[in-house]
Structures are given as C-alpha cells and as structure tokens.
Amino acid sequence: MNRKENIQQLKTETFDICVIGGGASGAGAALEAATRGLKVALIERKDFSAETSSRSTKLIHGGVRYLEQAFKKLDFGQLKQVKHGLEERKYVLQNAPHLAQPLALITPVFSAFEAIYFSAGLLLYGFFAKNDSLPKAQWLNKKKTFERIPTLSKTVHSSVMYYDGQLDDARYCLALAHSADEAGAATLNHAAITSFTKDQSGKILSATVKSQLPEENGLEIEVKAKVFVNCTGPFSDAVRIMANSEEKARISPSKGVHILIPKEFLPGKEAMLIPKTKDGRVVFVIPFENKVIIGTTDTPYYHLEKEPILESSEVDYLLETMQPFFSKMPERKDILSGFGGLRPLITAKGANPNDTKSLLRDHAVEVDEKSGLVSLLGGKWTTYRLMGQDVIDAACKELNVEAESQTKNHFLVGGKNYNSDNFKNLMNTYALPEDVAKHISEKYGDRAEKVLALTHFDENLTKRLHAEYPFIAAEVIYTVREEMAVSLRDFFARRTRFELLSWKATKQSIPSVADLMAAELGWTNEQKTTNINTYSGMISHFQTQAGVQ
C-alpha cells in the first residue's frame, strides 16, 4: 500500500467508483468493486477501521438476541438479519483464516427451566446456519461447565455451549483495504472529503480530498469518479447532507463500550454469554489476545465530533453485570484498558431514535436521485461482504454495468497459504520465542516471512517492544512500508492491538516505537516529540475518564 503512488493515481485518473469510508463496509465495498474489474478509489478521513470497525466485540455472529426478539415480537426483520449473519459467517471465517476462527460460547443458567429455554433457542440458532461446519449447540451439566469455566459462581446450575466466530476486527478491516489495493484500488487513509463539485443539475462530478497529516502541508486532491459510494457508518448523514442539503437524517448512533481484564478471570478457551442484564441486553465475556474482553452497552450517542470512550459509570455497569456469574470478581484496579465504539443504527418509521435496542441492525442501500450519491446505511461486521455486494450492485446499476460479485471465495491478504502450524517454521528459522512466532504468524498470515525478512538486515528488529507482549520492532517498519501506518495510533491501536491490551504498557512503549516510525517517515525531532506528547496525552485521558490508572 504505497501512499505516494496512490496519491499520484488519485490526482491523475478518473474512477468508476469512489468509496468514502475505510471501515469494514467501505473497504469491503472497495474490494467488491475492484474484483469486479471496476476502477476504484477508497478514501478514509482517519485510518482504516479507525472508528466503529476496530471497536466491536470481535464476534462473527448472527445475533442470538435478535433471534429471541424476532420470535417474541414476531419481528421478521430481526429474523432476516440473523439469517444474513449466519449465512455470511462462513465467508468471514474462510477468507482470512489467520484473523478469524470459530469460538465456543458458554451460556450459564441457574435452573433446569433456563437450560431448556436456552437450549431450544440456541439449537434453533444453529438451524439457520445452513451449510456451516461449526458444531451445533449442546447442554453441559454442572461438572462439564466448571471444567471449562472454573471461575463461575457456584450457584450456576449448568450451561449451554454454542459456536460462533471471532476475528481481530482492525486487522481484518486492514486486510480488506490491503486486498482492495492489491486488486487495483487506489486506497488512501488520513484524507477527508471536504466538499463535492456538482453539475448544474446537482449530480456529483468530483470530490475535494484534503490530507489530514500535518507533514503533507494541506495537500488537496480533486478526485473524479462516475459514482460516489458513501460507506461512513455512524457518519453517513453528514456525507448525505453534503451531497444533497435537502436530505433528512436516517442514522441514530448507539454507543457500546468494552473493558479488558487479565486472563485469570476466564482462564479457558471458551467465551461466555451473559444472556440477560437488568436493562434487557446481553453481555459477552471473551478471550482475546491472552486477555479478556467484556462488553457491551447500548446507549444513544449525540456527540459525533468526539471519540466515544469508556466512562467510569460504564465500568461500574459492566462489573455489576458480571457479579452474579463469577465467584472471583475483577476489581477496578484489574482493568487494563477499555474502548468505546458507535453502531450506525437506522431509524425505522415509527421507531423511537432514543430506544437503541429496538432500532434496525440490518443494512439498507439508498440512491439519492438528485446528487447520484449511493449510501450504504446500517449493518454490522459479520455481514460486511453482503453489504458491499449490495451497495456495489446499486453502483453498477447507476453505471449501467453488469459485473458479478467475486468475493464469496476471495482470500484476503495473508490468508491464502496460511496454516496454523506455520509459527513452528518461524521459530526455527528466526530463533523466535513461541509467543512471538505465533503472534507474527496469526496476524500477518502468509506475509509473516515478509515481516521477519527485515530482521536479516538488522537483528535489533527481533527485539520486543515491551517485555510482556509479543510485538517486535520489525512490525513497526513493516506496517509503515506495507500497510500505510503513518501515526503512532495507527500502529498501537490497529496494526497491532497494543492499545486495547494495556494502556500502561502502551505508554511505556511509545518512545521506542516513535523512534522507529520517525526514521521511516522522516519526522523531524519536533514532529516526533509532538506525536509522542499527543498520543501519550490521549492515553492518559482515556485512563482518567475510565477511572483506571
């Protein structure tokens, strides 16, 4: 992903489609269009997956809660979404096997009646997953339940275990953008669309794209495309109204937060579903990167100009929700980090925009007849491929082009020749510790050798960035050269998941990573100091707001 080459391409060429937004839906749509043979630009104002797409619960699922609501309320829209999710789940798993794997989830119950109720529901959930190789739901007695989750409360009666999938959302989104780039799309992060140029009838002809990087000195590009596709998730309305000031808002953003705690509180491989909370939600407790993620919440969010972050009261809510289910409870001092994200919920006719639990989780495609803007609204991670297919179908109709989708069986960057045993070869070839070799293999897939080849030229690049984590210096160089990482947060939050795993360790590692990035990107000492202070201050702010130090 060569930034300079892509900028030159954006300056000089006319595209069939310009996709706005580099999250899962935008990167997926760009890959969808590029693999159909169309000429594609992908523009992201921050970084690939910087917003919603890196802040999910890391699950690939149809949505067990949506299934329950579908039958309780006879809501066939919810049922349709569950079926979409379960149909798409297998493609998410198969197309990037290094970044997505099956995951067992255990639902503890406190009575025989609950066991029967959840067993029936989860068996039905599995029924909708046609042509799926994942195991079906099964009831586990108390002994088997505690063998898998020994930290549960002794009042638990038994449990039901079912399967969904798990992914590293930020790196999966990056793999989509990277794959689109390799399929011919001109991809660019940290570049915002500030205005549209239109013809006399109001049709969009081009977009002004402005670099958000200080070192690029206000660079502006006029990107010309036949069709512009809006895939900006919670921010969709701003682009819709920029294209046509007469448009009405359709998105009601909902905030969800997560906390991370040490692995000791959920020591096994299985995740856990807390099926009911005092306000009618479900909460997941999930192993991730040798830590445990707990989430999420669901509340309206009105301040789109501000990053949604973990607040102290939300920490209290998640800890309180866990309490009936665990014999050993984490305390506030155990919390390693946390994050917030936004869901792009669509307001249906007659729906209360403040009742976020009732709003649509499915997606819709809208074509504005006046401006020609094609917008992809709503949706969720699991159905990103179907969403991209639907929105590019609409764009192709506007272009009067017939081109079939090619993405169902399209391996993403790193996935084609990946094998879960590859790390053993890396250990032997590069004399790496097992945790480092596994990390490099699992995050970069069949590109792992390209990362480690850098160490032939400098043995120091095998050094860990922090003694307690498997991240190494070679990753900084590789992600700058090959994955368009241009800021400290690009590396810490998304190219690796360092920021998610520990705020404290992230702050300790910032100076050494800044030295490596500065050398690669040509930062002056002043620019390096500014970047260090800005990012360190951001992490300190997150800690303060969450009440975690």
C-alpha positions as CSV (number, residue, x, y, z in Angstrom):
1,M,0.0,0.0,0.0
2,N,2.2,2.8,-1.3
3,R,0.9,6.2,-0.2
4,K,2.8,8.3,-2.7
5,E,1.9,6.1,-5.7
6,N,-1.8,6.1,-4.7
7,I,-1.9,9.9,-4.2
8,Q,-0.5,10.3,-7.8
9,Q,-3.1,7.9,-9.1
10,L,-5.9,9.8,-7.3
11,K,-4.6,13.1,-8.8
12,T,-4.5,11.9,-12.4
13,E,-7.1,9.3,-13.1
14,T,-10.9,9.2,-13.3
15,F,-12.6,6.3,-11.4
16,D,-15.7,4.3,-11.9
17,I,-16.4,4.4,-8.2
18,C,-15.0,6.4,-5.3
19,V,-15.8,4.7,-1.9
20,I,-15.9,7.1,1.0
21,G,-15.1,5.4,4.3
22,G,-12.4,2.9,5.1
23,G,-14.1,0.8,7.7
24,A,-15.4,-2.8,7.1
25,S,-18.2,-1.7,4.9
26,G,-16.2,0.7,2.8
27,A,-13.1,-1.5,2.5
28,G,-15.4,-4.4,1.7
29,A,-17.2,-2.4,-0.9
30,A,-13.9,-1.3,-2.5
31,L,-12.7,-4.9,-2.7
32,E,-16.1,-5.9,-4.1
33,A,-15.9,-3.3,-6.8
34,A,-12.2,-3.9,-7.6
35,T,-12.6,-7.6,-8.0
36,R,-15.5,-7.0,-10.5
37,G,-12.9,-5.2,-12.7
38,L,-14.0,-1.6,-11.9
39,K,-11.6,1.3,-11.4
40,V,-11.9,2.2,-7.7
41,A,-10.7,4.8,-5.2
42,L,-11.1,4.3,-1.4
43,I,-10.8,7.4,0.8
44,E,-10.7,7.3,4.6
45,R,-10.5,10.5,6.7
46,K,-8.7,8.9,9.6
47,D,-7.2,5.4,9.4
48,F,-8.7,2.1,8.1
49,S,-11.1,0.8,10.8
50,A,-10.3,3.8,13.0
51,E,-13.9,4.2,14.1
52,T,-16.6,1.5,14.5
53,S,-14.8,-1.3,12.7
54,S,-12.0,-1.6,15.3
55,R,-14.2,-1.2,18.3
56,S,-16.5,-4.2,18.0
57,T,-16.9,-7.2,20.4
58,K,-14.7,-9.2,17.9
59,L,-17.6,-11.6,17.2
60,I,-18.7,-13.0,13.9
61,H,-22.3,-13.9,14.6
62,G,-26.0,-13.9,13.5
63,G,-27.1,-12.4,16.9
64,V,-28.7,-14.6,19.4
65,R,-30.6,-11.7,21.0
66,Y,-32.0,-10.7,17.6
67,L,-33.4,-14.3,17.2
68,E,-35.1,-14.1,20.6
69,Q,-36.6,-10.7,19.7
70,A,-37.7,-12.0,16.3
71,F,-39.9,-14.7,17.9
72,K,-41.0,-12.7,21.0
73,K,-42.2,-9.8,18.8
74,L,-42.9,-11.6,15.6
75,D,-40.3,-9.3,14.0
76,F,-39.3,-10.9,10.7
77,G,-36.8,-8.1,10.1
78,Q,-34.8,-9.3,13.0
79,L,-35.1,-12.9,11.7
80,K,-33.8,-11.8,8.3
81,Q,-30.8,-10.2,9.9
82,V,-30.0,-13.4,11.9
83,K,-30.2,-15.5,8.7
84,H,-27.9,-12.9,6.8
85,G,-25.4,-13.1,9.6
86,L,-25.3,-16.9,9.8
87,E,-25.0,-17.2,6.0
88,E,-22.1,-14.7,5.9
89,R,-20.3,-16.1,8.9
90,K,-18.7,-18.9,7.0
91,Y,-17.2,-16.5,4.4
92,V,-15.7,-14.3,7.1
93,L,-14.1,-17.4,8.6
94,Q,-12.8,-19.0,5.4
95,N,-11.4,-15.9,3.6
96,A,-9.0,-14.8,6.3
97,P,-8.3,-17.9,8.5
98,H,-5.3,-16.2,10.2
99,L,-7.6,-13.5,11.5
100,A,-10.9,-15.3,12.2
101,Q,-11.6,-18.6,13.9
102,P,-14.5,-20.5,15.4
103,L,-15.3,-19.7,19.0
104,A,-17.2,-21.7,21.6
105,L,-19.5,-19.6,23.8
106,I,-21.0,-20.9,27.0
107,T,-24.3,-19.5,28.4
108,P,-24.5,-20.3,32.2
109,V,-28.0,-21.0,33.5
110,F,-29.4,-21.1,37.1
111,S,-32.3,-23.6,36.7
112,A,-33.5,-26.5,34.6
113,F,-36.1,-24.3,33.0
114,E,-33.4,-21.9,31.8
115,A,-31.4,-24.8,30.5
116,I,-34.3,-26.0,28.4
117,Y,-35.2,-22.4,27.2
118,F,-31.7,-21.5,26.1
119,S,-31.0,-25.0,24.6
120,A,-34.1,-24.7,22.4
121,G,-33.2,-21.2,21.3
122,L,-29.5,-22.0,20.5
123,L,-30.5,-25.2,18.6
124,L,-32.8,-23.0,16.5
125,Y,-30.0,-20.5,16.1
126,G,-27.8,-23.4,14.7
127,F,-30.7,-24.5,12.4
128,F,-30.4,-21.2,10.5
129,A,-26.7,-21.7,9.9
130,K,-27.1,-23.9,6.8
131,N,-24.1,-25.4,5.1
132,D,-22.0,-24.5,8.1
133,S,-19.3,-26.7,9.6
134,L,-19.5,-25.3,13.1
135,P,-20.7,-27.7,15.8
136,K,-24.3,-27.4,17.0
137,A,-25.3,-26.2,20.5
138,Q,-25.2,-28.7,23.4
139,W,-26.2,-28.7,27.0
140,L,-23.4,-29.1,29.6
141,N,-24.0,-30.4,33.1
142,K,-22.6,-28.5,36.1
143,K,-19.4,-30.6,36.2
144,K,-18.6,-30.1,32.5
145,T,-19.5,-26.4,32.8
146,F,-17.0,-25.9,35.6
147,E,-14.3,-27.9,33.8
148,R,-14.5,-25.2,31.0
149,I,-15.0,-22.1,33.2
150,P,-13.8,-22.8,36.8
151,T,-14.3,-19.2,37.8
152,L,-18.1,-19.3,37.6
153,S,-20.3,-18.7,40.6
154,K,-21.2,-21.9,42.5
155,T,-24.9,-21.2,42.1
156,V,-24.7,-22.0,38.3
157,H,-26.9,-25.0,37.5
158,S,-25.5,-25.9,34.1
159,S,-24.9,-24.3,30.7
160,V,-25.5,-24.3,27.0
161,M,-22.5,-24.2,24.7
162,Y,-22.8,-23.0,21.1
163,Y,-20.4,-21.8,18.4
164,D,-19.9,-18.5,16.6
165,G,-16.7,-16.9,15.3
166,Q,-14.2,-14.4,16.5
167,L,-12.0,-12.0,14.5
168,D,-9.3,-9.4,15.0
169,D,-11.6,-6.7,13.6
170,A,-9.0,-4.0,12.9
171,R,-6.5,-6.2,11.1
172,Y,-9.4,-7.9,9.2
173,C,-10.5,-4.5,8.0
174,L,-7.0,-3.6,7.1
175,A,-6.7,-6.9,5.1
176,L,-9.9,-5.9,3.2
177,A,-8.3,-2.5,2.3
178,H,-5.0,-4.1,1.5
179,S,-6.7,-6.7,-0.7
180,A,-8.6,-3.9,-2.5
181,D,-5.3,-2.1,-3.0
182,E,-3.7,-5.2,-4.5
183,A,-6.8,-5.7,-6.7
184,G,-6.1,-2.2,-8.2
185,A,-8.0,0.2,-6.0
186,A,-6.2,3.5,-5.1
187,T,-6.5,3.5,-1.3
188,L,-5.7,6.4,1.0
189,N,-6.1,6.9,4.7
190,H,-5.9,10.2,6.7
191,A,-7.6,12.1,3.9
192,A,-11.0,13.7,4.3
193,I,-13.6,14.6,1.7
194,T,-14.4,18.3,2.4
195,S,-16.7,19.1,-0.5
196,F,-18.3,17.9,-3.7
197,T,-18.2,19.6,-7.1
198,K,-21.6,19.1,-9.0
199,D,-23.0,19.8,-12.4
200,Q,-26.0,22.2,-13.0
201,S,-28.5,19.5,-12.1
202,G,-26.8,18.7,-8.7
203,K,-25.0,15.5,-9.8
204,I,-21.6,14.9,-8.2
205,L,-18.7,15.1,-10.6
206,S,-15.8,15.1,-8.2
207,A,-14.7,15.5,-4.5
208,T,-12.1,17.6,-2.9
209,V,-9.9,15.4,-0.7
210,K,-7.7,17.1,1.9
211,S,-4.8,15.3,3.7
212,Q,-5.2,15.3,7.5
213,L,-1.4,14.8,8.0
214,P,0.4,18.0,9.1
215,E,3.6,16.8,7.3
216,E,1.7,16.8,4.0
217,N,1.2,20.6,4.3
218,G,-2.5,20.8,3.5
219,L,-2.3,18.6,0.4
220,E,-5.6,18.7,-1.6
221,I,-6.7,16.4,-4.4
222,E,-9.6,16.6,-6.8
223,V,-10.9,13.0,-7.1
224,K,-13.0,12.4,-10.2
225,A,-15.4,9.4,-10.3
226,K,-18.6,8.4,-12.1
227,V,-20.3,7.2,-8.9
228,F,-19.6,8.1,-5.3
229,V,-20.4,5.5,-2.6
230,N,-21.0,6.6,1.0
231,C,-19.8,3.9,3.5
232,T,-19.2,6.1,6.5
233,G,-21.3,4.2,9.1
234,P,-22.4,6.4,12.0
235,F,-21.2,9.5,10.0
236,S,-23.3,8.7,6.9
237,D,-25.8,11.5,7.4
238,A,-23.0,14.2,7.2
239,V,-21.9,12.9,3.7
240,R,-25.5,12.5,2.6
241,I,-26.3,16.1,3.5
242,M,-23.1,17.4,2.0
243,A,-24.2,15.7,-1.3
244,N,-27.8,17.0,-1.0
245,S,-28.7,19.6,1.6
246,E,-32.4,18.5,1.4
247,E,-31.7,15.0,2.8
248,K,-33.1,14.1,6.2
249,A,-31.0,12.3,8.9
250,R,-31.5,8.5,9.0
251,I,-28.8,7.3,11.4
252,S,-29.2,7.1,15.2
253,P,-25.7,6.3,16.5
254,S,-25.6,4.0,19.5
255,K,-22.6,3.7,21.8
256,G,-21.2,0.5,23.1
257,V,-18.2,0.1,25.4
258,H,-15.9,-2.7,26.5
259,I,-13.3,-3.3,29.2
260,L,-10.3,-5.6,29.2
261,I,-9.1,-7.6,32.2
262,P,-6.4,-10.3,32.8
263,K,-6.9,-13.8,31.5
264,E,-7.1,-15.3,35.0
265,F,-10.8,-14.3,35.3
266,L,-11.7,-16.5,32.2
267,P,-8.8,-19.0,32.0
268,G,-10.2,-21.3,29.3
269,K,-10.5,-21.0,25.5
270,E,-14.3,-20.6,25.6
271,A,-16.1,-17.3,25.7
272,M,-19.2,-16.6,27.8
273,L,-22.6,-15.1,27.0
274,I,-24.4,-13.4,29.9
275,P,-27.9,-13.8,28.5
276,K,-29.8,-11.1,30.4
277,T,-29.0,-7.9,32.2
278,K,-31.1,-5.6,34.3
279,D,-31.8,-3.4,31.2
280,G,-32.5,-6.2,28.7
281,R,-29.2,-6.5,27.0
282,V,-26.7,-9.4,26.6
283,V,-23.0,-9.1,27.6
284,F,-20.1,-11.1,26.3
285,V,-17.0,-12.2,28.2
286,I,-14.5,-13.2,25.6
287,P,-10.8,-14.3,25.5
288,F,-8.8,-12.1,23.2
289,E,-5.0,-11.9,22.7
290,N,-4.4,-13.6,26.1
291,K,-6.7,-11.1,27.8
292,V,-10.5,-11.0,28.4
293,I,-12.9,-8.5,26.8
294,I,-16.2,-7.7,28.5
295,G,-19.0,-5.8,26.7
296,T,-21.1,-4.3,25.5
297,T,-23.5,-1.5,26.4
298,D,-26.1,0.2,24.1
299,T,-26.9,3.8,24.7
300,P,-27.8,6.8,22.3
301,Y,-24.8,8.9,21.3
302,Y,-25.1,12.6,20.2
303,H,-21.6,13.9,20.0
304,L,-20.2,12.6,16.8
305,E,-17.4,15.2,16.8
306,K,-16.0,13.5,19.9
307,E,-14.5,10.0,20.1
308,P,-16.7,7.7,22.2
309,I,-14.6,6.5,25.1
310,L,-15.1,4.3,28.2
311,E,-16.5,6.3,31.1
312,S,-16.2,5.4,34.8
313,S,-20.0,4.7,35.2
314,E,-19.8,2.3,32.3
315,V,-17.0,0.4,34.0
316,D,-19.3,0.1,37.0
317,Y,-22.2,-1.2,34.9
318,L,-20.1,-4.0,33.3
319,L,-18.6,-5.1,36.6
320,E,-22.0,-5.2,38.2
321,T,-23.4,-7.2,35.3
322,M,-20.6,-9.9,35.8
323,Q,-21.2,-10.2,39.5
324,P,-23.9,-12.9,39.6
325,F,-22.0,-15.2,37.3
326,F,-18.5,-15.2,38.7
327,S,-17.0,-16.5,42.0
328,K,-13.9,-14.3,41.7
329,M,-14.7,-10.8,40.5
330,P,-12.3,-8.3,38.9
331,E,-11.9,-5.0,40.6
332,R,-11.4,-1.6,39.1
333,K,-7.6,-2.0,39.7
334,D,-7.6,-5.1,37.4
335,I,-8.9,-3.2,34.4
336,L,-6.1,-3.0,31.7
337,S,-7.9,-0.8,29.2
338,G,-11.2,-0.2,27.5
339,F,-12.8,1.3,24.4
340,G,-16.0,2.7,23.0
341,G,-17.5,2.5,19.6
342,L,-20.6,3.5,17.7
343,R,-23.2,1.4,15.9
344,P,-24.8,3.0,12.8
345,L,-28.4,2.1,13.6
346,I,-31.1,3.0,11.0
347,T,-34.2,4.7,12.3
348,A,-37.3,2.9,11.0
349,K,-40.6,4.6,10.6
350,G,-42.4,5.0,13.9
351,A,-39.3,3.9,15.9
352,N,-38.0,5.9,18.9
353,P,-34.5,7.0,17.9
354,N,-33.5,7.0,21.6
355,D,-34.6,3.4,22.1
356,T,-31.4,2.0,20.5
357,K,-32.2,-1.6,21.4
358,S,-35.3,-1.5,19.0
359,L,-33.5,0.1,16.0
360,L,-32.6,-1.8,12.9
361,R,-29.2,-3.7,12.9
362,D,-29.7,-4.7,9.3
363,H,-28.4,-2.6,6.4
364,A,-30.1,-0.6,3.6
365,V,-28.8,0.9,0.3
366,E,-30.1,4.4,-0.7
367,V,-29.6,6.1,-4.0
368,D,-30.1,9.9,-4.0
369,E,-31.6,10.8,-7.3
370,K,-30.6,14.4,-7.1
371,S,-26.9,14.0,-6.3
372,G,-26.3,10.4,-7.5
373,L,-24.7,9.5,-4.2
374,V,-25.1,5.9,-3.3
375,S,-25.2,5.3,0.5
376,L,-24.8,2.1,2.5
377,L,-26.6,2.6,5.8
378,G,-26.5,0.5,9.0
379,G,-25.3,-3.1,9.1
380,K,-22.8,-5.0,11.2
381,W,-19.3,-6.6,11.0
382,T,-20.5,-10.1,10.1
383,T,-22.4,-9.0,7.0
384,Y,-19.8,-6.7,5.7
385,R,-19.4,-8.8,2.5
386,L,-23.1,-8.9,1.7
387,M,-23.3,-5.2,2.4
388,G,-20.5,-4.5,0.0
389,Q,-22.1,-6.7,-2.6
390,D,-25.5,-4.9,-2.3
391,V,-24.1,-1.4,-2.5
392,I,-21.8,-2.2,-5.5
393,D,-24.8,-3.8,-7.2
394,A,-26.6,-0.5,-6.8
395,A,-23.5,1.4,-8.1
396,C,-23.2,-0.9,-11.1
397,K,-26.8,-0.2,-11.9
398,E,-26.0,3.6,-11.9
399,L,-23.0,2.9,-14.1
400,N,-25.1,0.6,-16.4
401,V,-22.5,-2.1,-15.9
402,E,-23.1,-5.8,-15.4
403,A,-20.5,-7.5,-13.3
404,E,-21.0,-10.4,-10.9
405,S,-19.7,-10.5,-7.3
406,Q,-16.4,-12.3,-6.8
407,T,-15.9,-12.0,-3.1
408,K,-17.5,-15.1,-1.5
409,N,-14.4,-17.2,-2.0
410,H,-11.8,-14.5,-2.3
411,F,-8.9,-14.9,0.1
412,L,-7.8,-11.7,1.8
413,V,-4.1,-10.6,2.1
414,G,-2.3,-13.1,4.3
415,G,-5.0,-15.8,4.1
416,K,-4.3,-17.9,1.0
417,N,-1.4,-20.0,2.2
418,Y,-1.9,-19.7,5.9
419,N,-1.5,-22.8,8.1
420,S,-1.9,-22.7,11.9
421,D,1.3,-24.6,12.3
422,N,3.4,-22.1,10.3
423,F,4.7,-20.5,13.5
424,K,6.9,-23.6,14.1
425,N,8.9,-22.9,11.0
426,L,9.2,-19.2,12.0
427,M,10.5,-20.3,15.5
428,N,13.2,-22.5,13.9
429,T,14.2,-20.1,11.0
430,Y,14.4,-16.9,13.0
431,A,15.1,-18.3,16.5
432,L,11.9,-16.7,17.9
433,P,10.1,-17.4,21.2
434,E,6.9,-19.3,20.7
435,D,4.6,-16.4,21.6
436,V,6.3,-14.0,19.2
437,A,6.3,-16.6,16.3
438,K,2.5,-17.3,16.9
439,H,1.7,-13.6,17.0
440,I,3.5,-12.9,13.7
441,S,2.0,-15.9,12.0
442,E,-1.5,-15.2,13.2
443,K,-1.6,-11.5,12.4
444,Y,0.3,-11.5,9.1
445,G,-0.6,-14.9,7.8
446,D,1.3,-15.9,4.7
447,R,3.0,-12.5,4.8
448,A,4.8,-13.3,8.1
449,E,8.0,-14.1,6.3
450,K,8.0,-10.6,4.8
451,V,7.8,-9.1,8.3
452,L,10.7,-11.2,9.6
453,A,12.8,-10.9,6.5
454,L,13.5,-7.3,7.7
455,T,15.5,-8.8,10.6
456,H,18.1,-10.2,8.2
457,F,19.3,-6.6,7.8
458,D,19.0,-5.6,11.4
459,E,19.0,-8.1,14.3
460,N,17.6,-5.5,16.6
461,L,14.3,-5.7,14.8
462,T,13.6,-9.0,16.6
463,K,13.5,-7.2,19.9
464,R,10.2,-7.0,21.8
465,L,8.7,-3.5,22.1
466,H,7.6,-4.5,25.7
467,A,8.8,-7.4,27.8
468,E,5.3,-8.7,28.5
469,Y,4.0,-8.7,24.9
470,P,4.9,-10.4,21.6
471,F,5.1,-7.3,19.5
472,I,8.5,-6.7,17.9
473,A,10.3,-3.8,16.3
474,A,10.2,-5.3,12.7
475,E,6.4,-4.8,12.8
476,V,6.8,-1.1,13.1
477,I,8.9,-1.0,9.9
478,Y,6.7,-3.4,8.0
479,T,3.4,-1.7,8.8
480,V,4.8,1.7,7.7
481,R,6.2,0.3,4.4
482,E,3.5,-2.2,3.5
483,E,0.3,-1.2,5.5
484,M,0.2,2.6,5.3
485,A,0.7,3.2,9.1
486,V,1.5,6.9,9.4
487,S,0.8,7.7,13.0
488,L,1.6,6.2,16.4
489,R,-2.0,5.3,17.0
490,D,-2.2,3.6,13.6
491,F,0.4,1.2,14.9
492,F,-0.6,0.8,18.5
493,A,-4.4,0.7,18.1
494,R,-4.9,-1.0,14.7
495,R,-1.8,-2.6,13.1
496,T,-1.3,-4.2,16.4
497,R,-3.8,-4.3,19.2
498,F,-1.4,-2.9,21.8
499,E,-3.7,0.0,22.9
500,L,-6.6,-2.5,23.5
501,L,-4.5,-4.8,25.6
502,S,-2.9,-2.4,28.1
503,W,-2.9,1.4,28.4
504,K,0.0,1.2,30.8
505,A,2.2,-0.9,28.5
506,T,1.3,1.2,25.5
507,K,2.5,4.4,27.2
508,Q,5.8,2.7,28.2
509,S,6.4,1.6,24.6
510,I,5.6,4.9,22.8
511,P,9.1,6.4,22.8
512,S,10.8,3.4,21.1
513,V,8.1,3.0,18.5
514,A,8.2,6.7,17.8
515,D,12.0,6.4,17.1
516,L,11.4,3.7,14.6
517,M,8.5,5.5,12.9
518,A,10.4,8.8,12.8
519,A,13.3,7.2,11.0
520,E,10.9,5.6,8.4
521,L,8.6,8.6,7.9
522,G,11.2,11.3,8.1
523,W,9.8,13.1,11.1
524,T,11.8,15.9,12.5
525,N,12.7,15.9,16.2
526,E,9.9,18.4,16.8
527,Q,7.4,16.3,14.9
528,K,8.4,13.2,16.8
529,T,8.1,15.0,20.2
530,T,4.7,16.3,19.2
531,N,3.5,12.9,18.2
532,I,4.7,11.3,21.4
533,N,3.1,14.0,23.6
534,T,-0.2,13.9,21.7
535,Y,-0.6,10.2,21.9
536,S,0.6,9.8,25.5
537,G,-1.8,12.6,26.5
538,M,-4.6,10.7,24.7
539,I,-4.0,7.5,26.6
540,S,-3.8,9.4,29.9
541,H,-7.2,11.0,29.1
542,F,-8.7,7.5,28.5
543,Q,-7.4,6.4,31.8
544,T,-8.8,9.4,33.7
545,Q,-12.2,9.2,32.1
546,A,-12.5,5.5,32.9
547,G,-11.2,5.9,36.4
548,V,-8.3,3.5,35.7
549,Q,-4.7,4.2,36.3
